[in-house]
């Protein structure tokens, strides 16, 4: 299970049964230190810089913005740049490929001869090594 789901399960057990943190974590098989962990990460300076750069260059993705951050003297790993870029909603929407739309049509019923023809090619080699190619006309007779 994911850490967020485990924390929610511990909270539910503690709320329903009035267990201690340690006992609830033991039941859910989660470390107490993981349950008590509070992140000290502060992404606000990076977020403001990224949003500012993204407003200047709206077509740039996180990779090019990471390069611009490096040029500005802010040396940050690409992973937090990618995470903050996504959290800030700066994702560039990729254009979907246009597919040829084909509408299905029922096959026409053939009622007489010579309404539909098919052409096929056969190729082979003769004993002396020359290649021959023969076209065969298949006439469906209804």
Secondary structure as UniProt FT lines:
FT   HELIX           3..17
FT   HELIX           21..28
FT   HELIX           32..36
FT   HELIX           44..56
FT   TURN            58..59
FT   HELIX           62..71
FT   TURN            72..73
FT   HELIX           78..87
FT   TURN            88..89
FT   TURN            113..114
FT   STRAND          117..125
FT   TURN            127..128
FT   STRAND          131..139
//
